[in-house]
Amino acid sequence: MCDNCTRRLATARLVLGGMTLLPPWAIASPAQPASPLAIRPAVELASEWTSGLSPSDYAVSEKLDGVRAIWDGMGLRFRSRRPMDAPDWFTAGLPPEPLDGELWMGRGSFDRLSGIVRSSPPDGQAWRAVRYMVFDRPMAQGNFSQRYSRLQALVAQSGCDWLQAIEQAAGTDARALERRLHEVSDGGGEGLVLHRWDAPWLPGRTGSVRKLKLQPDAEATVLGYVAGKGRYAGQTGALLLQMPEGPRFALGSGLTDAQRINPPPPGAQVTYRYRGFTPAGIPRFATLLRVREAE
């Protein structure tokens, strides 16, 4: 195995060697100013869409292939709450109320976008191509319909052309929903997100927000590595992953040559596609989609 893989595997063992890990929202960051979102999870997490639900109860929008970003009223943060180093001009016109959305540069631009928003100091010129596509107001009162109406007003008042409210369409029926999914997917989009119109904002995984894709995906955490064999000898053969509240499994399909030499570090979040589960709860035909470095 390569030296880099060995070092990271050692790190993974330290992480798993009896250390108590707290969720990111339970750890105060004294170096950062207090904000409304500093003491609790700042995002809703979508559940999978299931047959039998009525699309007419939901607002339907495209699921953007971007970087989740929370505006806490004073600064942008990643989903983990880690501060994001954005240009001053980008944040100067944002409203004083918390926002939730995606930094986005268009379909198929995730890798380039990820490099831009994680650079420090920020490249102000590169950020000119980034839009902040917002879809909710974290911790706000009222149902989603009311929060979205207020969100549209905030966007209009901001005067920032890079701040946009994601368009929400009223769901009708299952057939129309399927047509919309294929339209987005055929155009290179990732899928759909559905927000229940009458639902309050709730942190964490919720059935009030659903995601729908032609092929489902999920996230897992990198724990370590499986040594490669044959043509991958001395490199990473597979990532050892931990599913949220689920089993561990090895994922080798979808890794690029560069990722086999320099794999994502322990603690990084990866998104993978799959086709159902084994009786033991292991994803079938799992393929790496993207990597989100630990934040």
N, C-alpha and C positions, 0 to 999 in steps of 0.2 A: 504494500500500500504506500502511496506517496507520503512525504513528510507532512504535507499540509493536512492530509486526511488523518494521519496519526495524531497530530496535535489536536485536531477538532474532535476526534474520538475520545481523547483524554479529557477534553472539556466536557463532552457529553457525560462521561463517567462521573465527573465532579458534580454535574447538575443532578445526576440520579443517585448520588452517593449519600443520601440522608439529609440533604439540605432541604429546609422547608421553603417552598416557593409560594409567595403571596400573589394574588391577582394584581395587575398593574394599578387598578383603581384603589387598592387598599394601602398603597405606599405613597405618602406625601412627598412632594418634590420641593424642598425649601428654597431651591434656587429659582423657582418659578413663582410669579405672582399668583395669588389666589384667583380663582375663576369659578363661575357657577357650576362648571363641570368637573371640578378638581376632586370631588369626594365620592364620585359614583361612576359607573360605566356610562359613557356618553353616546352610545349607539344602540339602535335596535338591530337585531340580526334576523334575517329572513329564514323562514322554514320552507321546505319544498312544497310546491303546489300539489294537491292531491285531487283525484277525480271525486266528484260528488259535491265539491264546493261550488257556489253560485258566482260566476264572474260579475253578475250585476251588483254584487255587494262591494265591489272593489274598483279602485282607480288603477288603470293599467299604464305602465310606462316602459320604455326600453331600459334594460339593464346595461349600464355603461361599463365598458372595460377600462376603468380608470383607477385612480388612487383615492381611497376613502379619506375625506378630510373633514374635520370638525372645527368650526369657527366658534370659539368660546366667548366671543365678545371683545377679546383683546388680542388674540393670536390664533393662528392655524395650528392644529394638532393632527397627528396621525390617529388612527383608530385606537391605538394603544395609549393615547394621551401624550406621547412624546411630542415636544414642540417641533414644528416644521419651520425651517428657515426660508421664509418667503420674502420677496422684495417688499420694501415699505410701500411702494406705489400700489402694489397688488392688494394690500390689506387696508390701506388708508380709507377707502370709501365703503368698506363693509359695515353693515349696521351693528349697533351695540348689542343686539340680541343673538343668542347662539343659533347656529345653522348647522345642518348636516347635509353632506353632498359628496360629489366626486370631482376631483380634478381630472380634466379630460382634454384630449387633443384630437379626438376623432377615432373612428373604428380602426383597429389594427395598430395603434400607436402606443400600446402600454409600455413596452420596453424603453422607448425613447422618453416617454413621460416620466417613468420611474426614475431614470437617471437625472432628469432635470429637477424634480421636486426633492430629491435626496441629496443634492449637491449643496455644500456649504463652504464658502459663502454662495448665495444664490446667483445664478446667471440671469440678470434682469432682462437681457435681450431674449434669451431662450424662453423665459416665462411669458413673453408676449403672445406665445402661441397657446397658452394654457387658459382654459375656461373653468370656472367654478360652477358646476351644475348642481344646484341644491334641490332637495326634495322634502325636507322636513325641518322642524324647529325643536331640537331636543329639550325635554323637560317642560315644554309649553303646555298650558291648559287647553282643553277642548279636544274634539275629535279630529281625525285627519283632515276632513273637509274644511273645518274651521282653521286649522293650522296652515293648510295649503293656501287658503285665501289670504291670510296674513303674510305668508311667505311671498306671494306674488306682489303684494303691496310693498314689502320691504325691498324687493328686487327693483321695482319701478322707481322707488324713491332714491335708491343708491346712486343712480347715474353711471354705474360701472358696466361697460359693455361686456366685460369678462365674467360678470355675475349673472347667471341665468337660472330661472326655475325650470326644472325638467317638466316637459309637457305631460300632463295626466289626462287620459281619456277614460270616459265611463265604460266599464265592462258591460257586455250585453249577454252573450251566451257562449257555450263551449265551442261551438263551430267558429264563431267570429274570433274567439281567443286563439284557436289553433291557426286560423289564417294569419292573424297578426304575428304570431310566433314565427311562422314560416317566412313571412315578409322580412322580418328583422334578421333572421338567421341567414336567409338567402342573400341579404345585402351585406353580410359580414358582421352583423351584430351578435352580441353574446346571448341574448334572450330577453325575458320580460320580468318586471317586478310588479307585484300587485299589493296595494295598500288598501286595507279595509276602510271604507269611508267613515264609518261610525266609531272607529277604535281610538282610545286614548293612547298617548305615547307611553311606552313601557320599555325600560332598558333590558338588554339581553335578548336571547332567542325567543321569538314570539310568533304565534300563528296569525297575528294581525298583519304581518308582512310576509308575502310569499314570493318565491322565485320560480321561474318556469323556463326550462331549456330543453332543446331537443335531446341532448345528452346531459344528464345531471353531473354536477361536480361538488366537491367538498374540500374542506381544509384539514390539514393535519400539521403537527409540529415535528420538526427534525430532532431525533434523539441521537443518532449516530449513523454509522455506515456499514455496509457489507462489502468486503474486499472483492475486487473484480477478478475474473478468471479469463483465461484465453487472451483474446485481443485487448481485454481491459485489465490484465494483470498489472499490479502496481498502481491502479487507479480505483475509483469508486465504482463498484458493481451495482449497488443499489443504496437508496436512502432508507434508514430505519425510521419509521414514522409512528407517531402516537395520535390516534383519532381522539377527538373530544369525547370523553366518557365512553370510550370504546377500546377495542384491542389495538395492538401494535402490528404493523406489517411492513414488509420490504417493498419498495417501489423502485424499479429499475427502468421501466419503459418511459421514454420521453426525455431522458437525460441527454443533454448535448455533450459533445466531446469536451468542451470547455468546462462544463459542470462536473464531469467525471474527474477532471484534473483538479479543479478548484470547486468542490461541492459547497452548497449553502451551509452555513454554520449551525451548530446545535442551537435550538431555540427559534430558528427561522420558521415562518409559516409557508407552506406550499399548498397550492391549489391543484387538484388532480381530477380528471374525469374518470368515470367508471360505468359499468353496466351491471347493476344489481350487486347482490352480496352472496357470499357462500353461507352455508348453515352456521358457520362460526362467526359470522358478521364481518368477514374480510371483503373489501371491495373487489369485484371481479374486473379483470382487464383494465386495471388502473393505469393511467398514463399521466405523467407530469404535464401540467398546463403552464404554471408560472411559479415564481418564487417571490415571496415577500420577506425581505430581510427582517430580523428581529428589530423591533422599534422600542 
